[in-house]
Amino acid sequence: MYTEWGSWSSCNHCGEPGERVKMGICYARTRLDEFRGGVPCRSNAVPYKERSKYSYDKRKDEKEIGTCNAKCPPKPKATGKKAIVKTFALSAGIPTLPKLVKRRVYYEDVGNNAELVCPEAGVTHGVRWMNGSKTLRQMEFIKANSRFRIDHLNRLYIENVQFYDSRNYTCWFENKQIAVVIIKVVEAPSIDEDMEGNAMYVGMVLVFLVFFYIVLGVCKNRKLQTIQ
């Protein structure tokens, strides 16, 4: 087995220190003529017996995190009234509107694990997650053995969510905000509440059955009186 490393992702921030990642995919050397150069360890192209014998399935892919410094792209400058008029001239047509920022709201019971997805984010994208105005850095998560982690698909995981985790989390790509994910942590329903709910449901069913039997009895009595 060996690790095939991909290229570095783009830097997830500009103008200040950011992070970039690259993925290492586990490959296995096989005797199959079609895959002399190797095949991913968990691929079905590798015979099951061979995968089990050499524990290919247990070998995980790797991720390397590095720091980076990227310059922010220059903003277009317009000076004087002529430039402003030219920018908004009718002959230029209607300017294209920026994409709407996607918003999602998740309700999580306290103590559960939360998974936050950044739409349209792939492995090679330098995605930056923020908690309010604070940038969430993967290297800090690892050093502090944090409840937070970011996987290779740029999904943000929060283990054992607490009430103070109820915040707005935003993901950014190429210095543009892609999505806002709002987490609202609520109290988990207790066993007593579940029992009360079940008891109420059973009570409603019993009331309906009693009412049904009363109506059925009345109908039968009317039929007997009609026959007599």
C-alpha positions in Angstrom: 0.0 0.0 0.0 1.1 3.6 -0.6 -0.4 7.1 -0.4 -1.0 9.1 -3.6 -1.0 12.8 -2.7 -3.0 15.4 -4.6 -2.2 19.0 -5.0 -2.7 21.7 -2.5 -6.1 23.4 -2.3 -6.3 27.1 -2.7 -5.7 29.3 0.4 -8.9 29.7 2.3 -8.2 33.3 3.2 -6.5 36.4 1.8 -4.9 39.3 3.4 -4.0 37.4 6.6 -2.6 33.9 7.4 -4.9 31.1 6.1 -4.9 27.4 5.7 -4.7 25.0 2.7 -5.1 21.2 2.6 -4.1 18.3 0.3 -5.5 14.8 0.4 -3.6 11.6 0.3 -5.5 8.7 -1.1 -4.6 5.1 -0.2 -3.6 3.0 -3.2 -2.9 -0.7 -3.3 -0.6 -2.5 -5.8 -2.4 -5.3 -7.5 -1.6 -8.1 -9.9 -4.4 -7.2 -12.2 -3.2 -6.2 -15.6 -5.7 -3.5 -15.9 -4.5 -1.7 -12.8 -0.7 -2.1 -12.8 -0.3 1.4 -11.5 -2.4 0.7 -8.4 -6.0 1.1 -7.5 -7.7 2.8 -4.5 -7.6 0.6 -1.4 -11.4 0.5 -1.0 -12.2 0.0 -4.7 -14.3 -2.9 -5.7 -11.7 -3.6 -8.4 -9.6 -5.2 -5.7 -10.8 -8.8 -5.0 -12.6 -9.1 -1.7 -10.2 -11.8 -0.4 -7.2 -9.6 -1.1 -8.8 -6.6 0.6 -9.6 -8.6 3.7 -6.2 -10.3 3.8 -4.2 -7.1 3.7 -6.8 -4.9 5.5 -7.1 -2.5 2.7 -10.5 -1.4 3.9 -9.1 -0.3 7.3 -6.4 2.0 5.8 -7.8 5.6 5.9 -7.1 8.4 3.5 -4.8 11.1 4.9 -5.1 14.9 5.0 -2.3 17.4 5.4 -3.0 20.9 6.6 -0.6 23.8 5.9 -0.5 27.5 6.4 -0.5 30.0 3.6 -0.5 33.7 2.8 -2.5 34.9 -0.2 -2.9 38.4 -1.5 -6.4 39.6 -2.0 -7.4 40.4 -5.6 -7.3 44.2 -6.3 -10.7 45.9 -6.3 -11.7 47.8 -9.4 -11.2 51.5 -9.0 -13.4 54.2 -10.5 -12.3 57.9 -10.2 -14.3 60.9 -11.1 -17.8 61.4 -12.3 -17.1 60.1 -15.8 -16.1 56.8 -14.4 -19.2 56.5 -12.3 -21.4 57.4 -15.3 -19.6 54.9 -17.4 -20.1 52.2 -14.8 -23.9 52.7 -14.7 -24.4 53.6 -18.3 -27.6 52.2 -19.7 -25.8 51.0 -22.8 -23.8 48.6 -20.6 -27.0 46.7 -19.8 -28.3 45.5 -16.5 -25.5 44.4 -14.2 -25.5 40.8 -13.0 -26.6 40.4 -9.4 -24.4 38.3 -7.1 -25.6 34.9 -6.0 -27.9 34.8 -3.1 -26.3 33.5 0.1 -27.9 30.2 1.0 -29.3 30.0 4.6 -30.1 26.9 6.5 -31.4 26.4 10.1 -30.7 23.3 12.1 -32.3 22.3 15.4 -30.2 20.0 17.4 -30.9 18.4 20.8 -28.2 19.2 23.3 -25.6 16.4 23.4 -26.1 15.4 19.8 -23.5 15.7 17.0 -24.1 18.4 14.3 -22.9 18.3 10.7 -22.7 21.5 8.7 -22.4 21.4 5.0 -21.0 24.1 2.8 -22.8 24.0 -0.5 -20.8 23.6 -3.7 -17.6 23.0 -1.7 -15.3 20.3 -3.0 -12.0 18.7 -1.9 -9.9 21.1 -3.9 -11.6 24.2 -2.7 -10.1 26.3 0.0 -13.1 26.8 2.3 -13.1 28.9 5.4 -15.6 28.4 8.2 -16.4 31.3 10.5 -18.2 31.4 13.9 -19.5 35.0 13.9 -16.3 37.1 13.3 -13.9 34.3 14.4 -12.2 32.1 11.8 -12.3 28.4 12.6 -8.9 26.9 12.0 -8.3 23.2 11.6 -4.8 23.2 13.0 -6.2 24.8 16.3 -8.8 22.0 16.4 -6.2 19.3 16.2 -3.9 20.9 18.8 -6.7 21.5 21.3 -8.4 18.1 20.7 -11.5 20.2 20.0 -15.1 19.1 19.6 -14.9 20.8 16.2 -13.4 19.3 13.1 -13.5 19.8 9.3 -13.4 16.8 7.0 -11.9 16.4 3.5 -15.2 17.6 2.0 -15.1 20.8 4.1 -18.0 19.7 6.3 -17.9 21.2 9.8 -18.6 18.7 12.6 -19.5 19.7 16.2 -19.5 16.9 18.7 -21.7 17.0 21.8 -23.3 20.3 21.0 -24.1 22.6 23.9 -26.5 25.6 24.2 -23.6 28.1 23.7 -23.0 26.5 20.2 -26.2 28.1 19.1 -24.8 30.6 16.6 -24.5 31.6 13.0 -21.8 29.7 11.1 -20.7 31.0 7.7 -18.6 29.3 5.0 -16.5 31.3 2.6 -14.8 30.4 -0.7 -12.5 32.8 -2.6 -13.3 35.4 -0.1 -17.0 35.3 -0.9 -19.6 34.2 1.5 -21.3 31.0 0.2 -23.8 30.1 3.0 -25.0 30.8 6.5 -25.8 27.8 8.7 -27.8 28.7 11.9 -27.7 26.1 14.7 -30.3 26.3 17.4 -29.6 23.9 20.3 -32.7 22.8 22.2 -33.4 20.8 25.2 -33.7 17.1 24.5 -37.1 15.6 25.3 -37.0 13.7 28.6 -38.3 10.2 29.1 -41.2 11.6 31.2 -42.2 13.9 28.3 -42.2 10.9 25.9 -44.3 8.9 28.4 -46.8 11.8 28.7 -47.0 12.1 25.0 -47.7 8.4 24.6 -50.2 8.4 27.4 -52.1 11.3 25.8 -52.1 9.4 22.5 -53.4 6.2 24.1 -56.1 8.2 25.9 -57.3 9.8 22.7 -57.5 6.4 21.0 -59.5 5.0 24.0 -61.9 8.0 23.9 -62.4 7.4 20.1 -63.1 3.7 20.6 -65.6 4.4 23.4 -67.4 6.9 21.2 -67.4 4.5 18.3 -68.9 1.7 20.4 -71.6 4.0 21.7 -72.5 5.2 18.2 -72.5 1.5 17.0 -74.8 0.5 19.9 -77.2 3.3 19.2 -77.4 2.3 15.5 -78.1 -1.3 16.5 -80.9 -0.4 18.9 -82.5 1.7 16.2 -82.4 -1.2 13.7 -84.0 -3.5 16.3 -86.8 -1.0 17.0 -87.4 -0.6 13.3 -87.7 -4.4 12.8 -90.2 -4.8 15.8 
